Amino acid sequence: MKLHLKNPLAFFDLETTGTNIVNDRIVEYSFLKVMPNGEIIRNTGRVNPERKIPKESSMIHGIYDEDVKDEPTFKQVAKSLIQFLEGADLAGFNILKFDVPVLVEEFLRVEMDFDVSQRKMVDAQKIFFMMEKRTLSAAYKFYCGKDLTDAHSAEADTQATYEVLESQIERYLDQPVLDMMGKKVGTIVNDMGKLHDITSSNTVDFAGRLVYNHQGEEIFNFGKHKGTRVTEVFQKEPAYYDWMMRGDFPRDTKRKLTEIKLRSFNMRR
């Protein structure tokens, strides 16, 4: 089944030095950009993370320090990646919890703002977990009837995710999606906007430190102020903002906090 696209849709996967969104770095990226006319454009490359790759990470993705020592840094490839992704929506497997926040963090680290607020983001893992509840290799076998023999290779994982999403839409077309309480939250259709609505989360920042409550207000999702409106905390304990800005939180989280603070300040003027 051909995807119905209004915008280019960039499937992507990252291999990194670890799983810490704040501190770890990209060592390999692979983008598979599907154009509305069906054309596919690939962009795969390795990155020198400018730090040692832990052995346990190398054992998973097979990329060692020697493999990337002569590769460009992320700062050197950032501009070309921004250009490649211009106007494209994003898709992948578990991208909302890991790949997107890591990519955004890398761009912010080199002082480039990769704005995802106007992009549709479709996470094939969420659809899979909602409908079948397993892993990428199992999804590939289940939906496509193929074995993912090169798992944890960024290009193989990206290609598999592309095929999985196509098969998911074909298999579940027009079927309702229910949440854990049995409430209908949407319908599987060949429309990236609708799939974005189903798979997107209620988090304000990618790390999930801030989420929306039922009234659409930003609240803290951790620590002593968990469940409290961010604006209320800033009014009662202004130093909490300063503590978070000095702390080991993702740049994206700090950016969102600053946006909320400035908006609150302008509303009181």
URPEGI-V690575 format. One record per backbone hydrogen bond with DSSP energy under -0.5 kcal/mol. NH is the residue of the N-H (numbers start at 1). CO is the residue of the C=O. Records with the same first field share a line. If there is no record, write none. Layout:
NH: CO / CO
//
This chain:
5: 3
9: 34
10: 8 / 89
11: 9 / 32
12: 91
13: 30
15: 28
17: 25
21: 19
24: 20
27: 15
28: 15
29: 45
30: 13
31: 43
32: 11
33: 31 / 41
34: 9 / 32
35: 33 / 39
38: 35
41: 33
43: 31
45: 29
47: 27
48: 72
49: 47
54: 17 / 52
57: 54
58: 54
59: 55
60: 57
61: 57
62: 58
64: 62
67: 64
68: 64 / 65
69: 65
71: 68
74: 48
77: 73 / 74
78: 74
81: 77
82: 78
83: 79
84: 80
85: 81
86: 83
88: 85
89: 8
90: 120
91: 10
92: 122
94: 92
98: 94
99: 94
100: 95
101: 95
102: 98
103: 99
104: 100
105: 101
106: 102
107: 103
108: 104
109: 105
110: 106 / 107
111: 108
112: 107
114: 112
115: 113
119: 116
122: 90
123: 121
124: 92 / 122
125: 92
126: 123
127: 123
128: 124
129: 125
130: 126
131: 127
132: 128
133: 128
139: 135
140: 136
141: 137
142: 138
143: 139
144: 139 / 140
145: 141
146: 140
149: 147
151: 148
153: 150
154: 152
157: 153
158: 154
159: 155
160: 156
161: 157
162: 158
163: 159
164: 160
165: 161
166: 162
167: 163
168: 164
169: 165
170: 166
171: 167
172: 168
173: 169
174: 188
175: 172
177: 186
179: 183
182: 179
185: 177
186: 177
188: 175
189: 187
191: 189
192: 4
195: 191
196: 192
197: 193
198: 194
199: 195
200: 196
204: 210
205: 210
208: 205
211: 219
212: 202
213: 217
216: 213
219: 211
220: 225 / 228
221: 209
225: 222
226: 223
227: 220
228: 225
230: 218
233: 229
234: 230
235: 231
236: 232
237: 233
240: 237
241: 238
242: 238
243: 239
244: 240
245: 241
246: 242
247: 243
249: 247
254: 250
255: 251
256: 252
257: 253
258: 254
259: 255
260: 256
261: 257
262: 258
263: 259
264: 260
265: 261
266: 262
267: 263
268: 264
269: 265
//
